[in-house]
Amino acid sequence: MWESILKVIPVYFSSMFKFILGPIGGYAAGLTLITTILVTVAGMMTVVLLFSFFGDFMRRQVARIRTKRPVFSKRTRKVVVLWQKYGLLGVAILTPVILSPVGGCLLAISFGTPKEKLIFYMFVSAAFWSVLFSSVIYFFGNEVLPDVIR
């Protein structure tokens, strides 16, 4: 029992910050496919829920201590173009693949996305990508992943 919990904890926390580390960590820890999928989704959704409910508070705190920088830099322009081009659906789809769960949530919240929509879209995206990544890693892991992870 405790051994299983101790295997799940690093997978959970790693998928909170970089989504792909959840399936890789679950495979490396010897968890079952279903457990890895559930823990990876739970890790991403923890970040989504935290940022959904405390995002406004965190944004106010950062704005209070923010240094004087130009508001429109090359980076912020790229973020605005990404949001205008793809919207919440695109950001939710790209969050596990390119963005991190933290980055995707911050991006969506900064544009004033309603909490319910954000949570729903991110959950669907996390479930889809978790099943896809975990299945690929579990079925092809012996051929693809280095010996260190196995």
Buried (B, 14 or more C-beta within 10 A) or exposed (E): EEEEEEBBEBBBBBBBBBBBBBBBBBBBBEBEBEBBBBBBBBBBBBBBBBBBEEBEEEBEEEEEEEEEEEEEEEEEEEBBEBBEEEBBEBBBBBBBEEBBBBBBBBBBBBEEBEBEEBBBBBBEBBBBBBBBBBBEBBEEBEEEBEEEEE
